C-alpha cells in the first residue's frame, strides 16, 4: 500500500509546527505600524479578512458542489479564505498602495489642485499612457487587412488648439478609459480636468501622427531637439486640449448645442464626422473601425454577451482579444508595416511596463490552486479554463459582527473605521472620556456617541459636492491604491461598473440613523435611535457597555479565525485541507528571511500533484454556449471531485505506487475559440481570405423547424467540419489549448515538467483529434521551455496513458486504411527492447494510428452507438481470440455484501479477502488447452506478433474494455442508447479504473489481474483460417 497522501488530505501524523517567520505561509502580512510615514497617528493595524462566494468550493474538493443558481443569499454563502491564502492576498493588497495614488485621491476629494511635484508626476504618467496607446493602436492598424484609408498623415504642423482630430477607431476611447483606470482612482478621474478621456485620446492621436511622420521623414520639428518622449510636452498638450474642451463646452451651453452627455460620446460622434473635416486642417479621413468580432463562444469573457448596466456602449475592443492578429500575405504585411511605425521602434520603457504590471496582481488561491484572485478588482476566476458562471466576487472586510464573525458591509465598515480614526478609542484618553461620560450621566454619554454616517449636506449648498466622497472609499481600486489597508471593499462581476461615471454611485445607506459607541480598540456597538444615549429619556447605554453588557449590534475590528471556526465549522472533518502550493504566494510577497518554515516545507512536499490529466471534449460544445448545463467544464468539475473521493478509498490506495501524490483533472475546451457556422473562424487572418460574396450557414438554412435545426447544427456539425478544410484548424486549436493549460500548470507548479506524469482522456470526436495529434507526436518530446513560443503542431508533454471514451477512432482508421501500432523506439517500463525496434511490431511517427503513448485504453458503454472496438485494428484474428473484457465493478455485488454482513455477525469468521474489496484483484479464469486440430491450422507467428503489439500498446495485452450497464433483467438497450454516449463522466466503475491505472506502478508486472487479456474458451476456426 502506498504511503502517499492524496491531494486534498493531509497526513494525520504529527508534523513540525509553523514558526510564523517571514517565509512561513501563516505569517501575517506586514502592515503599517505606529511611527511609519503612512501611519503618523499610530493607529493600530486592522486584521482584514478576504471572503469569497462561489458555487465551486475552493478549499474543500470533497464537499458537494453547489448548484450554480443557489437560492441562498450571497452574503450568507460567504466563506473566508484559508489563513495562508488570506496572508498572501493581504500582502499583495498592501503592495498596491502608492503615495502618488493617495495624494491624487486626497487632492481630488478635497477639491484641491495638485502640487507642482504631483502635477509633474501626473504629466509624466499621462505622457506614458499616450505613448503606450499610440504604439498599440499604430501596430493594431498596421496589422489590419483593409484597403481603405489609413491614419491621418502628420506633416509636421499641429492642429489648432480648438480643433478636434478624428479618432482612429472607437476602441481608442475604451482603451484610454482602461489606461486611466489603471493609473488614477475614480475620484481623481472624476474631479481632475487633466484626466479627461477625450483630451487623452486627442493626445494619443497627435502622438500617432508624430510617430508616422518620424518613420517617413525623420524626426518631426517638435521632437528634433529632444531624444526622449517629451513627456512634459505631451502633458502640456493634454492640458491645452482640456482647456479648449472646457471652453468649447461653455460655448456649447451658451448656444444651446447638444448636451455634455452627448459630447461625451466622442468616439461615435467623431467617427461619424470623419469625412466632414476640411482640407484646411491638413487632415484626411481615418480608417473606419472594423466591426467588432462576434464572440459567440466562451472566450474568457462570458459576461460580455449578458446585458448589464455596466456594459460599455462599444463592443469589447479587439485589442483585448486573446487572438493575435496576423497578416494574410508577407507582401501586404510589409506594405502596412511601411505605412505605420513598428512596435520595435517605439516600445514603452521598462519602467512603464513594470508599472503596468504592478497595477494589478493575480494571487492563486484554493486547496488545488485552480483559481486566482485579481487585485484590486477583487474578482476570483479559474486559472485553467474560461469562466462558466464560476467567476466570483471577493470581499475584503475589516469590521465583523461579533456573534458569528460575518463581515460588515464595506460601506458601513469604512464608516466605522473612519470614526475609529477620528476618535482614537485605542488610546488611554478615550478610556478617560468614557469614564467621565458615565460619571456625568446621559448628557456626557451623548458626547461620546458618534453618528455612523455624516449628516447629508443641503443640496442647495455650494459645499454639498465636497462631502459626496466618504473619507474611506469602498471602491476596490481606490481602497487598494489610495489607502494602506484601512479601507474595506468588495468586487463586482461587471468588468467596468461605475468606473468612469461623472458622479459617484449613490447607494442606500445601511444603518443610516444609527450611532456607534467605541468601547476600546477592538469592540464597538451600533445603536439604533431608540437605544442611543438620551438625556430626555434617561437612556445610558455607555454605562451598560462599560459593565460588560451587550447593547445594540456588537461589532469587532479585525477577524478572529478561531471564532469563525467555532461558529461555522463545528462538524469539520478530520481531513484538514492542504494546498499543493500554499507557501508560494506567501513567499512571493513575504519578507526575505533566511529561516525556512519546516511545517510549510513538509506540507508543500507532501501535497505535490504527480499526475496531471487533461480531458478533451467531443461534439456538442456549441450547444453549451446557449444551454449552460451542457457545458463540458461543469462535468469535469464534478468528475474531478469524484476522482478525489475515490483516491481515498482503501481499495484504490492499495494499488497506488510509492510517491503517487494526487491526480489533477483539467478540461481542454478547444472549441471555444472556433466559429465555423459563419464559414470559418472569424478572425482577422481568416477575413483576409474570405471573399465578399462568401456565404455562411444562415444563408443556406431554411427557416423551418428552427429549434431542431439549431440543435443539429450545434451538436452534430462538428463531425463534417472536421472532415472538411477546417480539420487542420480544429487540430491546431486542440494542441494550442492543451499546451496553454500545460504551460500554466508548469508555471504554477515548478518542477512538474521534470517529475510529473501527463495523461489524456478524450471523448467522442476528441478521441479522433487526439489520435491525429499523437500520430505525429515526436517519440521523445523536447524539454519544456516556457520562454519559447507556444507549440501548435504537437503536444509539449509526453503522454503516458491515453483513455478513449465513446471513441469512433476505429472507424476513422478504417477510412484512412490505418492500423493501431506501437511507436518505434518508445521504451516504456517493462517493455521488450527487441519488440520496440522490430519492424514487424512497431511503426514510425506520421502514420495515422502509430501513437507516441505508453498505454491506450478504449472504453465503451455497451449501448453507445458512436463507439467502436480497437482490438480488431491491431489484428482481427487476435481480437476474435480474446474474451470480452469488462471494467471491474467499483461496488460489491449483492452476494459479496451478504457475505460481509454474515462475517460481521458470526464470531470467529475470517475477514473478507482482498479480492472481495477490490474486484480488480480477482484471478482470471483458467485457460483451456487447444485441441490438435486447432494446433494444426493456427498461425502462431501472426498471433505472436499481434500479442507483442498489444503488450506495447497496453500493459494488459488488450485495448478494449466495456462498461457494465447494471440495469439487470429490465435493461432496454435502445432506451439506454440515448444517454450512453454522455454517461461516462458519472460512471463509478470508470472512475475507479482511472484511479488505479493512473496511480499504479508502470509495467506489465504491476497490472491488475482483472484487466489482463484472457483468451476465449472457444476459438473461431473460420477467423483463424
Secondary structure, DSSP 4 states (H G I P E B T S, - for coil): ------TT---SS--PPP---TT-TTSPPP---TT-TT-TT-PPPP--EEEE--SS-SS-TTSPPPPSS--S-TGGG-EEPPHHHHHHHHHHHHTT--HHHHHHHHHHHTT-PPPHHHHHHHHHHHHHHHHHHHHHHHHHHHHS---S--SPPP-S-PPPTT--PPPS-THHHHHHHHHHHHHS-HHHHHH-GGG-HHHHHHHHHHHHHHHHHHHHHSS-TTTTT-SS--HHHHHHHHHHHHHHHHHHHHHHHHTT-S-HHHHT-HHHHHHHTGGG--GGGT----PPPPPPP---S-SS-TTTTS--TT--SSPPPGGG-SSPP--SSHHHHHHHHHHS--TTTSPPPHHHHHHHHHT-EEEEESSS--EEEEETTTEEEESSS--SS--EEEEEESEEETTT-PBPPHHHHHHHHHHHHHH-TTSHHHHHHHHHHHHH-HHHHHHH-EESSPPPPPTTSTTGGGGSS-SS--SHHHHHHSSSS---EE--SSTTTTSS-SSPPP-PPTTTT-EEEE-SSSEEEEE-TTTS-BTTTTB-HHHHHHTT---SEEEEES--HHHHHHHH-TT--S-----TTHHHHHHHHS---S---HHHHHHHHHT---EEEEEE--S-TTGGGT-GGG-HHHHHHHHHHHHHHHHTSHHHHTTPPTT---EEEEEE-TTTT--TTTTS--SHHHHTTS-TT---HHHHS-SSSHHHHHHHHHHTHHHHHHTTTTHHHHHHHHHHHHHHHHHHHHHHSTTHHHH-EEEEEEETHHHHHHHHHHHSS-SSPPPP-TTSPPPSSS-SS-EEEEEEES--HHHHHHHHT---BEETT---TT--HHHHH-TTTEE-TTSTTB--EEEEEEEEETT-SS---SHHHH-HHHHHTBPPPBPPPSS--HHHHHHHHHHHHSTTPPPPPHHHH-GGGPPPPPPPPPPHHHHHH--HHHHHHHHHHHHHH-TTS--EEEEP---GGG--HHHHHHHHTT-GGG-HHHHHHHHHHHHSPSSGGGS-GGGS--B-SS--HHHH-
